[in-house]
Amino acid sequence: MNQSKNEMSSFLAELADEATHKLEEQRAKQQDRQSMTKSVNAALERTYKFFHLFAKHLNALEPEVPRIYVLDGKNQFSKIKWKSGMAEYRKQSIADNALMNHVYFQVRLTIPESISITRRWEQFEETKKDLGAYGLKTVEDMHELWKNRAQKVTFQVNLEPEFVVRMRFEGNYDDGTVDFESNNLDGFGVLRGKLNPELLQSNIFDGIGRFLMGRSNALPQELELVRDSSQNR
């Protein structure tokens, strides 16, 4: 009887050790998860605070932006001027302590006059798709243009003299990163990738801001790495 009792005590002790070890692992994972969540949320808060003030200041200054956006070998957007910018954020719920879901920034840039582009008719759908991807609007109705196409080899459209630069920073609380996507940030087109939330600090924001204003010729290195990884996929 005593032997059976000792054996049972030993077995329960083993189970107790296993249970304690598992609880410690769960506690460590929970702490890691909380730390990761806090890091992502804080990064998005920093992002919004910077770009909100950045847009506010630039809307007051309305500066010239000494950059060139090349559309093709013949056409480019130059003599660019800041028209209007804005930043906004969205939380995961309406609760006061809800986590930040994403931060969105955009700026509308203008040029003195519209640009006229000429393409071959067989390039119509491709041209329409590219203009849509770049967010470029045409003065003419593209549907009507195709419907009433003339018996010519080429067609011509006039582009509205403005376009939008967009950036979106979305918290990925599953893997502890910030999903980044931009449109027309560095030339026409999309740039997307993942950012370490700890990298989203004032020096990175300053670099993006200076680049947008044409006071720097290159994006911060961290975004150049995003570009490289995006192109390699």
N, C-alpha and C positions, 0 to 999 in steps of 0.2 A: 504494500500500500504506500509506504513512504517512498519507494523507488519511483512508483508511478507519479507521485506528487512532484518529485524532483524533476522528472522528465518533462512534466507539463510546465513547470516553472521555467525551465530552460527554453522550451519552445515559445512560451509567451514572451520571454525576454528577447528572443530573436525577432519576433513579430513587432515588438515595441521598437526595437532598433530600426527595422525597416520602415515602420510608419513614421518615426521621427525623421529619418533621412528623406523620405518622400515629402514630408511637410516642409522641411528646410529647402528642398529643391523648388517646391511650389512657391514658397515665400520669396526665394531669390528671383524666380521668373517673374513674379508679380511686381517686384521692385524694379526689375529691368524694364518691364512693360510700362510701368508708371513713369520711369525716367525717360524712356523713348517717347512716350506720348507728350510729356511735358516739353521735351526738346523740340518736337515738331510744332506744337502749338505756339511756343515762344518764338520760333523762327517766323511763323506766319504773322504774329503780332508785330514783330520788328519790321517785316516787309511792308505791311500796311502803313505803319506809322511813317516810314520813310517816303513811300510813293504818294501818300496823301499830301504831305507837306511839299514834296517835289512838284506835284501837279499844281498845287495852290500857288507856289512861287512863280512857276513858269507861265501860268495863266495870266498872272499880273505883268510879267515881263514881255510876253509874246515875242521871243527872240527870233532872229534869223538862225537857221540851222545849216551850217556849212557842210552839208553832206550831199552825196549824189546817189540816187537810186536808179540803177540801169535796168531798163526794161528789155531792150535788145540793142543790136549794134547801131541803130539809128535814133532810138528814142530813150530819153532819160528824164528823171525828175530832178531838177536842180533849182537853185534859188529858193530853197524850201524855207517856210516860215511856220513856227508853232502857232496853231490855231486854238486848240482846247484840249486839256487833259483831265483825266479823272481816275480815282482809285476807289475801289469798294471791296468789301469783304462779305463773306457769308459764313455763318456758324452752322453747326450740325443740327441745332434745334434752337428754340426760342428761350431756353433756360439761361439764366444769368451766367452759370458756370459752364455753359456748353463749349465744346472745343471748336476752334476755327476750322472751317472746311476748306476754304480757298480764299486767295486774294487775287483780284483782277485789276489790271492797270491798262489804260489805253490813252493814246494821244492822237489827235487828228492833225495832220500836217498838210499844208497847202503850197501851191506854186502859183506864179502870176497868171498863167493862162493854160487852157486845156492842151492836151497832146493828141495829135492825130497819128494813128497807126494804119498801115496798109498791109494786108495779108492776102494770100491766095485763098480762093473759096474752099479748096480741099482742107485748109487749115482752120476752117470756121469753128468747128466743135472744139478743137484743141485750144484755139484762142479764147473761146468763151469759157472753157474750163480753167485756163490759166488766170484769166482776169478775175473769175470768181474766187479762186484760191488766194489771190493777192488782195482781194477786197477792192478791186478797182471798178468803178462804175462808168458806164458809157452814157454819153449824151443821147445816143440813138437807142431805140428799143431793139435789142438783138433778135427777138422773135420776128418783129416786123421786117427787120433788115433781111433776114433769111427768107421770109415769106415773099418779099418783093425784090429778091435779088435780080440784078441786071445781068445782061448777057456779056459779062466781062470776066476776065481771068482773075481779077483781084477785087477786094472790097475794102472799104475804109470806114473806120469808126473814130470818134472823138472821145477822149477820156475826160471825165470830170477832173478838175485841177486840184484834187486832194485825195489822201489815202490815210489809212489808220494803222498805227503800230500797236500791237496788243501783246500783253504778257499775262500769263496765268500761273500762279503758284498754288498747287493743291496738296494738302497734307495727306500722305499715305501712312496711316497709323498701323498698317499691317507690317510693313517692312522698315518703318522708321525713317523714311526719306520724304522729300518734297518733290512731287512731279511737276516739272517745269515745261511749259509750252509757250512759244511766242510766234507771232506772225509779223513779218516785215521788220524784224528787229535789226538785222544786219543785211540789208538788201531784201528784195522781195522773196517770200517763201517762208516755210515753217522750220522752226528749230525746237526740238523737244528732247527731254532726257530727265535724269534723276539727279537731285542735289542733296548733299549731306546738309541737314538743317543747321549744323553748327557753322557751316560756311556762310550762311546768310547773315552777314554782319555789315556794319556801316561801310567798310572798305569796298565790299562787293557792290553795295547799292550806289556808292559814290562813283564807282567805275562805270556802272550801267548808265547812271545819270549823265555823266560827262560824255559818254559815247553817244547817247541820244541827242545831246546838244551839239555834237560835233567838236567838242573840246578834247576828245581823245579819238585816236584812229583805230582803236582795237577794243573789243570787249574784254572784260576781266578774264584771266586765264581759266578760271573755273567754268565759265560758260563756253570757252573755246574747247575745253575737254568734253563738254556736253555735245557740242557740234561734232566733234570727232567720233564720239560713241554713236551718235545718231546716224552719221553717214556710214559707219561700219556695220550697221545692222542689216 
